[in-house]
Amino acid sequence: MTKRKKAFNVFLFLLILGGGLTASFFLSQYVASNNGSQVLIQEFGHVGILLISFIAGLNLFIPIPAATFVPVFTAGGISLFEIIVLLVVGTMAANLLSYFLGRYGGKITHTHYPELQKKLVALYTKRKEWLVYFVFLFTALMPLPDEVFLIPLGIIGVRLQQFIVPLVLGTICYQTLAAFGIHNIFKFLLV
């Protein structure tokens, strides 16, 4: 990939992320001043948060964090703690689906692409003592889809029990940091 194309991709990502944040800002302003919207969010917001976090957790092409929409839901009267819990649950559901798709894909890969599977297994066995740390740090600090590593782990048959705890803890850290960060940015902009 050329430098120009990489720069364009970064610019496009930042543009999409900025557009999402801007839309969330204006939508939260609307919800804060409209009683009907607040009632609607209080009735259906929990399901909405779960769906948004699930879809954002699976989105490899336009990875906009689900926490982008935190101000809309707080303006609708849902507490930040509830939002974070629902973001974690939705994201974990997406993560588990990705892992199990990888497990299913591992059977196909083993049959049709055995060399690829051998390379993935060799990479894993070389550094498997780092798996727990990698999973935690990636999920807690990287604003990239977790499918980047979950699908390959599923393909090579790494057992979920080996990394579920750091996956959950990393997801909790990421969603908490993202939700608090975006919530506080919006509070700062409104002052």
CYANA upper distance limits for C-alpha pairs under 8 A (distance plus 0.5 A):
  1 MET  CA      5 LYS  CA      6.91
  1 MET  CA      6 LYS  CA      7.19
  2 THR  CA      6 LYS  CA      6.78
  3 LYS  CA      7 ALA  CA      6.56
  4 ARG  CA      8 PHE  CA      6.62
  5 LYS  CA      9 ASN  CA      6.65
  6 LYS  CA     10 VAL  CA      6.74
  7 ALA  CA     11 PHE  CA      6.58
  8 PHE  CA     12 LEU  CA      6.48
  9 ASN  CA     13 PHE  CA      6.59
 10 VAL  CA     14 LEU  CA      6.66
 11 PHE  CA     15 LEU  CA      6.52
 12 LEU  CA     16 ILE  CA      6.66
 13 PHE  CA     17 LEU  CA      6.59
 13 PHE  CA     62 ILE  CA      7.86
 14 LEU  CA     18 GLY  CA      6.37
 15 LEU  CA     19 GLY  CA      6.51
 16 ILE  CA     20 GLY  CA      6.67
 16 ILE  CA     62 ILE  CA      8.38
 16 ILE  CA     64 ILE  CA      8.34
 17 LEU  CA     21 LEU  CA      6.73
 17 LEU  CA     64 ILE  CA      6.57
 18 GLY  CA     22 THR  CA      6.53
 19 GLY  CA     23 ALA  CA      6.53
 20 GLY  CA     24 SER  CA      6.55
 20 GLY  CA     64 ILE  CA      8.05
 20 GLY  CA     68 THR  CA      7.41
 21 LEU  CA     25 PHE  CA      6.59
 21 LEU  CA     68 THR  CA      6.44
 21 LEU  CA     69 PHE  CA      8.19
 22 THR  CA     26 PHE  CA      6.87
 23 ALA  CA     27 LEU  CA      6.47
 24 SER  CA     28 SER  CA      6.41
 24 SER  CA     68 THR  CA      7.26
 24 SER  CA     69 PHE  CA      6.13
 24 SER  CA     71 PRO  CA      7.35
 24 SER  CA     72 VAL  CA      6.81
 25 PHE  CA     29 GLN  CA      6.84
 25 PHE  CA     71 PRO  CA      7.54
 25 PHE  CA     72 VAL  CA      8.05
 25 PHE  CA    186 PHE  CA      7.62
 26 PHE  CA     30 TYR  CA      6.79
 27 LEU  CA     31 VAL  CA      6.65
 27 LEU  CA     72 VAL  CA      6.72
 28 SER  CA     32 ALA  CA      6.51
 28 SER  CA     71 PRO  CA      6.10
 28 SER  CA     72 VAL  CA      4.64
 28 SER  CA     73 PHE  CA      8.07
 28 SER  CA     75 ALA  CA      6.26
 28 SER  CA     76 GLY  CA      8.46
 29 GLN  CA     33 SER  CA      6.98
 29 GLN  CA     72 VAL  CA      8.38
 29 GLN  CA     75 ALA  CA      8.12
 30 TYR  CA     34 ASN  CA      6.64
 31 VAL  CA     35 ASN  CA      7.85
 31 VAL  CA     37 SER  CA      5.84
 31 VAL  CA     38 GLN  CA      6.40
 31 VAL  CA     72 VAL  CA      7.23
 31 VAL  CA     75 ALA  CA      6.45
 31 VAL  CA     76 GLY  CA      6.63
 32 ALA  CA     38 GLN  CA      7.59
 32 ALA  CA     75 ALA  CA      5.46
 32 ALA  CA     76 GLY  CA      7.09
 34 ASN  CA     38 GLN  CA      6.98
 35 ASN  CA     39 VAL  CA      6.78
 36 GLY  CA     40 LEU  CA      6.70
 37 SER  CA     41 ILE  CA      6.64
 37 SER  CA     76 GLY  CA      7.46
 38 GLN  CA     42 GLN  CA      6.60
 38 GLN  CA     75 ALA  CA      7.67
 38 GLN  CA     76 GLY  CA      4.71
 38 GLN  CA     77 GLY  CA      7.15
 39 VAL  CA     43 GLU  CA      6.68
 39 VAL  CA     76 GLY  CA      7.66
 40 LEU  CA     44 PHE  CA      6.50
 40 LEU  CA     45 GLY  CA      7.74
 40 LEU  CA     76 GLY  CA      8.43
 41 ILE  CA     45 GLY  CA      4.77
 41 ILE  CA     46 HIS  CA      8.32
 41 ILE  CA     73 PHE  CA      7.21
 41 ILE  CA     76 GLY  CA      5.83
 41 ILE  CA     77 GLY  CA      8.07
 41 ILE  CA     78 ILE  CA      8.43
 42 GLN  CA     46 HIS  CA      8.07
 42 GLN  CA     76 GLY  CA      6.69
 42 GLN  CA     77 GLY  CA      6.86
 42 GLN  CA     78 ILE  CA      7.10
 44 PHE  CA     48 GLY  CA      6.75
 45 GLY  CA     49 ILE  CA      6.53
 45 GLY  CA     73 PHE  CA      7.21
 45 GLY  CA     76 GLY  CA      8.49
 45 GLY  CA     78 ILE  CA      8.16
 46 HIS  CA     50 LEU  CA      6.88
 46 HIS  CA     83 ILE  CA      8.20
 46 HIS  CA     86 LEU  CA      7.66
 47 VAL  CA     51 LEU  CA      6.67
 48 GLY  CA     52 ILE  CA      6.51
 49 ILE  CA     53 SER  CA      6.52
 49 ILE  CA     66 ALA  CA      8.47
 49 ILE  CA     83 ILE  CA      7.49
 49 ILE  CA     86 LEU  CA      6.78
 49 ILE  CA     87 LEU  CA      6.94
 49 ILE  CA     90 GLY  CA      8.20
 50 LEU  CA     54 PHE  CA      6.52
 50 LEU  CA     86 LEU  CA      6.17
 50 LEU  CA     87 LEU  CA      6.75
 50 LEU  CA     89 VAL  CA      7.57
 50 LEU  CA     90 GLY  CA      5.26
 51 LEU  CA     55 ILE  CA      6.54
 51 LEU  CA     90 GLY  CA      7.24
 52 ILE  CA     56 ALA  CA      6.39
 52 ILE  CA     66 ALA  CA      6.49
 52 ILE  CA     90 GLY  CA      8.18
 53 SER  CA     57 GLY  CA      6.30
 53 SER  CA     65 PRO  CA      8.38
 53 SER  CA     66 ALA  CA      5.51
 53 SER  CA     67 ALA  CA      8.45
 53 SER  CA     86 LEU  CA      8.32
 53 SER  CA     87 LEU  CA      5.83
 53 SER  CA     88 VAL  CA      8.21
 53 SER  CA     90 GLY  CA      5.39
 53 SER  CA     91 THR  CA      5.81
 54 PHE  CA     58 LEU  CA      6.92
 54 PHE  CA     90 GLY  CA      4.98
 54 PHE  CA     91 THR  CA      5.65
 54 PHE  CA     92 MET  CA      8.34
 54 PHE  CA     93 ALA  CA      7.03
 54 PHE  CA     94 ALA  CA      5.69
 55 ILE  CA     59 ASN  CA      6.59
 55 ILE  CA     94 ALA  CA      7.87
 56 ALA  CA     63 PRO  CA      7.03
 56 ALA  CA     64 ILE  CA      6.92
 56 ALA  CA     65 PRO  CA      6.72
 56 ALA  CA     66 ALA  CA      6.17
 56 ALA  CA     91 THR  CA      8.07
 57 GLY  CA     66 ALA  CA      8.33
 57 GLY  CA     90 GLY  CA      8.05
 57 GLY  CA     91 THR  CA      5.57
 57 GLY  CA     92 MET  CA      8.43
 57 GLY  CA     94 ALA  CA      5.81
 57 GLY  CA     95 ASN  CA      7.29
 57 GLY  CA    145 PRO  CA      6.97
 57 GLY  CA    146 ASP  CA      7.99
 58 LEU  CA     94 ALA  CA      6.16
 58 LEU  CA     95 ASN  CA      7.95
 58 LEU  CA     98 SER  CA      7.95
 58 LEU  CA    145 PRO  CA      7.68
 58 LEU  CA    147 GLU  CA      7.77
 59 ASN  CA     63 PRO  CA      6.14
 59 ASN  CA    145 PRO  CA      7.54
 60 LEU  CA    145 PRO  CA      6.59
 60 LEU  CA    147 GLU  CA      8.08
 63 PRO  CA    143 PRO  CA      8.46
 63 PRO  CA    144 LEU  CA      7.25
 63 PRO  CA    145 PRO  CA      7.13
 64 ILE  CA     68 THR  CA      7.79
 65 PRO  CA    143 PRO  CA      8.08
 65 PRO  CA    178 ALA  CA      8.44
 66 ALA  CA     70 VAL  CA      8.25
 66 ALA  CA     87 LEU  CA      7.63
 67 ALA  CA     87 LEU  CA      8.00
 67 ALA  CA    175 GLN  CA      7.38
 67 ALA  CA    178 ALA  CA      6.35
 67 ALA  CA    179 ALA  CA      5.54
 67 ALA  CA    182 ILE  CA      7.48
 68 THR  CA    179 ALA  CA      8.10
 68 THR  CA    182 ILE  CA      7.09
 69 PHE  CA     73 PHE  CA      7.31
 70 VAL  CA     74 THR  CA      6.66
 70 VAL  CA     80 LEU  CA      8.24
 70 VAL  CA     83 ILE  CA      7.68
 70 VAL  CA    179 ALA  CA      6.74
 70 VAL  CA    182 ILE  CA      7.59
 70 VAL  CA    183 HIS  CA      6.89
 71 PRO  CA     75 ALA  CA      6.39
 71 PRO  CA    182 ILE  CA      8.02
 71 PRO  CA    183 HIS  CA      6.38
 71 PRO  CA    186 PHE  CA      7.45
 72 VAL  CA     76 GLY  CA      6.82
 73 PHE  CA     77 GLY  CA      7.04
 73 PHE  CA     78 ILE  CA      6.19
 73 PHE  CA     83 ILE  CA      8.11
 74 THR  CA     78 ILE  CA      5.50
 74 THR  CA     79 SER  CA      6.52
 74 THR  CA     80 LEU  CA      7.02
 78 ILE  CA     82 GLU  CA      7.23
 78 ILE  CA     83 ILE  CA      7.38
 79 SER  CA     83 ILE  CA      6.85
 80 LEU  CA     84 ILE  CA      6.69
 80 LEU  CA    179 ALA  CA      8.18
 80 LEU  CA    180 PHE  CA      8.50
 81 PHE  CA     85 VAL  CA      6.80
 82 GLU  CA     86 LEU  CA      6.69
 83 ILE  CA     87 LEU  CA      6.52
 84 ILE  CA     88 VAL  CA      6.68
 84 ILE  CA    172 ILE  CA      8.38
 84 ILE  CA    175 GLN  CA      6.75
 84 ILE  CA    176 THR  CA      6.50
 84 ILE  CA    179 ALA  CA      7.24
 85 VAL  CA     89 VAL  CA      6.76
 86 LEU  CA     90 GLY  CA      6.55
 87 LEU  CA     91 THR  CA      6.49
 87 LEU  CA    175 GLN  CA      7.08
 88 VAL  CA     92 MET  CA      6.43
 88 VAL  CA    171 THR  CA      6.71
 88 VAL  CA    172 ILE  CA      6.42
 88 VAL  CA    175 GLN  CA      6.94
 89 VAL  CA     93 ALA  CA      6.69
 90 GLY  CA     94 ALA  CA      6.91
 91 THR  CA     95 ASN  CA      6.63
 91 THR  CA    171 THR  CA      7.98
 92 MET  CA     96 LEU  CA      6.54
 92 MET  CA    168 VAL  CA      7.63
 92 MET  CA    171 THR  CA      7.88
 93 ALA  CA     97 LEU  CA      6.69
 94 ALA  CA     98 SER  CA      6.69
 95 ASN  CA     99 TYR  CA      6.72
 95 ASN  CA    146 ASP  CA      7.22
 95 ASN  CA    147 GLU  CA      7.31
 95 ASN  CA    150 LEU  CA      7.63
 96 LEU  CA    100 PHE  CA      6.67
 97 LEU  CA    101 LEU  CA      6.56
 98 SER  CA    102 GLY  CA      6.70
 98 SER  CA    147 GLU  CA      6.49
 98 SER  CA    150 LEU  CA      6.78
 98 SER  CA    151 ILE  CA      6.24
 99 TYR  CA    103 ARG  CA      6.80
 99 TYR  CA    147 GLU  CA      8.01
 99 TYR  CA    150 LEU  CA      5.51
 99 TYR  CA    151 ILE  CA      5.60
 99 TYR  CA    153 LEU  CA      7.57
 99 TYR  CA    154 GLY  CA      5.56
100 PHE  CA    104 TYR  CA      6.68
100 PHE  CA    151 ILE  CA      8.20
100 PHE  CA    154 GLY  CA      6.79
101 LEU  CA    105 GLY  CA      6.43
101 LEU  CA    151 ILE  CA      7.29
101 LEU  CA    154 GLY  CA      7.75
102 GLY  CA    106 GLY  CA      6.37
102 GLY  CA    150 LEU  CA      7.68
102 GLY  CA    151 ILE  CA      4.71
102 GLY  CA    152 PRO  CA      6.74
102 GLY  CA    153 LEU  CA      7.55
102 GLY  CA    154 GLY  CA      4.65
102 GLY  CA    155 ILE  CA      5.14
103 ARG  CA    107 LYS  CA      7.47
103 ARG  CA    151 ILE  CA      7.95
103 ARG  CA    153 LEU  CA      8.41
103 ARG  CA    154 GLY  CA      4.66
103 ARG  CA    155 ILE  CA      5.44
103 ARG  CA    156 ILE  CA      7.96
103 ARG  CA    157 GLY  CA      6.72
104 TYR  CA    108 ILE  CA      7.55
104 TYR  CA    154 GLY  CA      8.20
104 TYR  CA    155 ILE  CA      7.76
105 GLY  CA    109 THR  CA      6.43
105 GLY  CA    154 GLY  CA      8.23
105 GLY  CA    155 ILE  CA      6.29
106 GLY  CA    110 HIS  CA      6.34
106 GLY  CA    117 GLN  CA      8.28
106 GLY  CA    154 GLY  CA      7.11
106 GLY  CA    155 ILE  CA      4.22
106 GLY  CA    156 ILE  CA      6.57
106 GLY  CA    157 GLY  CA      7.52
107 LYS  CA    111 THR  CA      6.92
107 LYS  CA    155 ILE  CA      7.92
108 ILE  CA    112 HIS  CA      6.53
108 ILE  CA    113 TYR  CA      8.21
109 THR  CA    113 TYR  CA      5.29
109 THR  CA    114 PRO  CA      6.74
109 THR  CA    116 LEU  CA      7.99
109 THR  CA    117 GLN  CA      7.04
109 THR  CA    155 ILE  CA      7.75
110 HIS  CA    114 PRO  CA      5.27
110 HIS  CA    117 GLN  CA      6.77
113 TYR  CA    117 GLN  CA      7.15
114 PRO  CA    118 LYS  CA      6.66
115 GLU  CA    119 LYS  CA      6.78
116 LEU  CA    120 LEU  CA      6.84
117 GLN  CA    121 VAL  CA      6.59
117 GLN  CA    155 ILE  CA      7.86
117 GLN  CA    156 ILE  CA      6.83
118 LYS  CA    122 ALA  CA      6.55
119 LYS  CA    123 LEU  CA      6.70
120 LEU  CA    124 TYR  CA      6.70
120 LEU  CA    152 PRO  CA      7.83
120 LEU  CA    156 ILE  CA      7.14
121 VAL  CA    125 THR  CA      6.53
121 VAL  CA    156 ILE  CA      6.42
122 ALA  CA    126 LYS  CA      6.62
123 LEU  CA    127 ARG  CA      7.33
124 TYR  CA    128 LYS  CA      5.85
127 ARG  CA    131 LEU  CA      7.75
130 TRP  CA    134 PHE  CA      6.50
131 LEU  CA    135 VAL  CA      6.52
131 LEU  CA    163 PHE  CA      7.69
132 VAL  CA    136 PHE  CA      6.77
132 VAL  CA    162 GLN  CA      8.00
132 VAL  CA    163 PHE  CA      6.20
132 VAL  CA    166 PRO  CA      6.56
133 TYR  CA    137 LEU  CA      6.53
133 TYR  CA    166 PRO  CA      7.95
134 PHE  CA    138 PHE  CA      6.32
135 VAL  CA    139 THR  CA      6.54
135 VAL  CA    163 PHE  CA      7.45
135 VAL  CA    166 PRO  CA      6.58
135 VAL  CA    167 LEU  CA      6.41
135 VAL  CA    170 GLY  CA      7.92
136 PHE  CA    140 ALA  CA      6.35
136 PHE  CA    166 PRO  CA      5.16
136 PHE  CA    167 LEU  CA      6.21
136 PHE  CA    169 LEU  CA      7.31
136 PHE  CA    170 GLY  CA      5.17
137 LEU  CA    141 LEU  CA      6.19
137 LEU  CA    142 MET  CA      7.90
137 LEU  CA    170 GLY  CA      7.15
138 PHE  CA    142 MET  CA      5.62
138 PHE  CA    146 ASP  CA      8.12
138 PHE  CA    170 GLY  CA      7.98
139 THR  CA    143 PRO  CA      8.48
139 THR  CA    146 ASP  CA      6.93
139 THR  CA    167 LEU  CA      7.03
139 THR  CA    170 GLY  CA      5.26
139 THR  CA    171 THR  CA      6.07
139 THR  CA    174 TYR  CA      7.12
140 ALA  CA    169 LEU  CA      8.16
140 ALA  CA    170 GLY  CA      4.56
140 ALA  CA    171 THR  CA      6.29
140 ALA  CA    172 ILE  CA      7.98
140 ALA  CA    173 CYS  CA      5.76
140 ALA  CA    174 TYR  CA      4.91
141 LEU  CA    170 GLY  CA      8.33
141 LEU  CA    174 TYR  CA      6.73
144 LEU  CA    148 VAL  CA      8.33
146 ASP  CA    150 LEU  CA      6.61
147 GLU  CA    151 ILE  CA      6.00
148 VAL  CA    152 PRO  CA      7.86
149 PHE  CA    153 LEU  CA      6.66
150 LEU  CA    154 GLY  CA      6.66
151 ILE  CA    155 ILE  CA      6.60
152 PRO  CA    156 ILE  CA      6.81
153 LEU  CA    157 GLY  CA      6.74
153 LEU  CA    158 VAL  CA      5.95
154 GLY  CA    158 VAL  CA      6.52
154 GLY  CA    159 ARG  CA      8.33
158 VAL  CA    162 GLN  CA      7.83
159 ARG  CA    163 PHE  CA      8.24
160 LEU  CA    164 ILE  CA      6.20
161 GLN  CA    165 VAL  CA      8.25
163 PHE  CA    167 LEU  CA      6.62
164 ILE  CA    168 VAL  CA      6.63
165 VAL  CA    169 LEU  CA      6.64
166 PRO  CA    170 GLY  CA      6.22
167 LEU  CA    171 THR  CA      6.57
168 VAL  CA    172 ILE  CA      6.68
169 LEU  CA    173 CYS  CA      6.72
170 GLY  CA    174 TYR  CA      6.59
171 THR  CA    175 GLN  CA      6.50
172 ILE  CA    176 THR  CA      6.43
173 CYS  CA    177 LEU  CA      6.53
174 TYR  CA    178 ALA  CA      6.47
175 GLN  CA    179 ALA  CA      6.32
176 THR  CA    180 PHE  CA      6.50
177 LEU  CA    181 GLY  CA      6.32
178 ALA  CA    182 ILE  CA      6.53
179 ALA  CA    183 HIS  CA      6.37
180 PHE  CA    184 ASN  CA      6.44
181 GLY  CA    185 ILE  CA      6.63
182 ILE  CA    186 PHE  CA      6.70
183 HIS  CA    187 LYS  CA      6.76
184 ASN  CA    188 PHE  CA      6.52
185 ILE  CA    189 LEU  CA      6.70
186 PHE  CA    190 LEU  CA      6.69
187 LYS  CA    191 VAL  CA      6.98
